[in-house]
Amino acid sequence: MSNDDVLRALPRDTPDYHSRQAAHLRVLAQSARPAELKARLLEEADRHEELAGEELEQLNAPAR
């Protein structure tokens, strides 16, 4: 097993990790109270969506 195989097994490196986290946080935000908590959950969801986009760009980048 190579180092790349070990790193892929880490939870943050699973496929669509950030996309799934964003979706989960948005579901939590639907029933969150108070408004500050809801806003924070939505901010975190946005951050995870940005990370998912960056991750997708890296995966689709041409190999060097």
C-alpha beads as a LAMMPS data file, in Angstrom:
LAMMPS data file: protein, C-alpha beads

64 atoms
63 bonds

1 atom types
1 bond types

-500.0 500.0 xlo xhi
-500.0 500.0 ylo yhi
-500.0 500.0 zlo zhi

Masses

1 110.0

Atoms # bond

1 1 1 0.000 0.000 0.000
2 1 1 1.425 3.395 -0.985
3 1 1 1.231 6.621 0.982
4 1 1 -1.389 7.860 -1.490
5 1 1 -3.623 4.902 -0.612
6 1 1 -3.281 5.626 3.111
7 1 1 -4.073 9.316 2.657
8 1 1 -7.184 8.554 0.619
9 1 1 -8.538 6.516 3.527
10 1 1 -8.676 9.565 5.786
11 1 1 -12.190 10.943 6.307
12 1 1 -11.392 14.390 4.867
13 1 1 -10.077 12.749 1.722
14 1 1 -13.148 10.682 0.975
15 1 1 -14.890 11.597 -2.266
16 1 1 -17.363 14.465 -1.939
17 1 1 -16.515 15.022 1.747
18 1 1 -16.974 18.784 1.561
19 1 1 -20.104 18.561 -0.580
20 1 1 -21.676 16.140 1.894
21 1 1 -20.701 18.344 4.847
22 1 1 -22.265 21.384 3.160
23 1 1 -25.507 19.500 2.565
24 1 1 -25.555 18.234 6.157
25 1 1 -24.995 21.722 7.586
26 1 1 -27.778 23.157 5.420
27 1 1 -30.208 20.532 6.748
28 1 1 -29.203 21.391 10.314
29 1 1 -29.672 25.094 9.601
30 1 1 -33.280 24.542 8.536
31 1 1 -34.328 23.869 12.122
32 1 1 -31.627 25.853 13.952
33 1 1 -32.495 28.405 16.591
34 1 1 -31.405 31.124 17.367
35 1 1 -30.774 33.060 14.161
36 1 1 -27.057 33.411 14.969
37 1 1 -26.636 29.638 14.983
38 1 1 -28.495 29.319 11.703
39 1 1 -26.263 31.989 10.132
40 1 1 -23.110 30.266 11.370
41 1 1 -24.227 26.885 10.008
42 1 1 -24.950 28.454 6.622
43 1 1 -21.537 30.179 6.615
44 1 1 -19.857 26.853 7.339
45 1 1 -21.883 25.235 4.555
46 1 1 -20.699 27.944 2.151
47 1 1 -17.087 27.349 3.235
48 1 1 -17.423 23.624 2.583
49 1 1 -18.924 24.307 -0.845
50 1 1 -15.932 26.516 -1.692
51 1 1 -13.557 23.766 -0.578
52 1 1 -15.477 21.224 -2.656
53 1 1 -15.105 23.456 -5.699
54 1 1 -11.364 23.851 -5.127
55 1 1 -11.016 20.110 -4.658
56 1 1 -12.873 19.456 -7.904
57 1 1 -10.625 21.923 -9.755
58 1 1 -7.540 20.114 -8.456
59 1 1 -8.924 16.735 -9.521
60 1 1 -9.718 18.037 -12.999
61 1 1 -6.402 19.862 -13.452
62 1 1 -4.115 18.394 -16.098
63 1 1 -1.321 16.234 -14.727
64 1 1 2.104 17.831 -14.766

Bonds

1 1 1 2
2 1 2 3
3 1 3 4
4 1 4 5
5 1 5 6
6 1 6 7
7 1 7 8
8 1 8 9
9 1 9 10
10 1 10 11
11 1 11 12
12 1 12 13
13 1 13 14
14 1 14 15
15 1 15 16
16 1 16 17
17 1 17 18
18 1 18 19
19 1 19 20
20 1 20 21
21 1 21 22
22 1 22 23
23 1 23 24
24 1 24 25
25 1 25 26
26 1 26 27
27 1 27 28
28 1 28 29
29 1 29 30
30 1 30 31
31 1 31 32
32 1 32 33
33 1 33 34
34 1 34 35
35 1 35 36
36 1 36 37
37 1 37 38
38 1 38 39
39 1 39 40
40 1 40 41
41 1 41 42
42 1 42 43
43 1 43 44
44 1 44 45
45 1 45 46
46 1 46 47
47 1 47 48
48 1 48 49
49 1 49 50
50 1 50 51
51 1 51 52
52 1 52 53
53 1 53 54
54 1 54 55
55 1 55 56
56 1 56 57
57 1 57 58
58 1 58 59
59 1 59 60
60 1 60 61
61 1 61 62
62 1 62 63
63 1 63 64
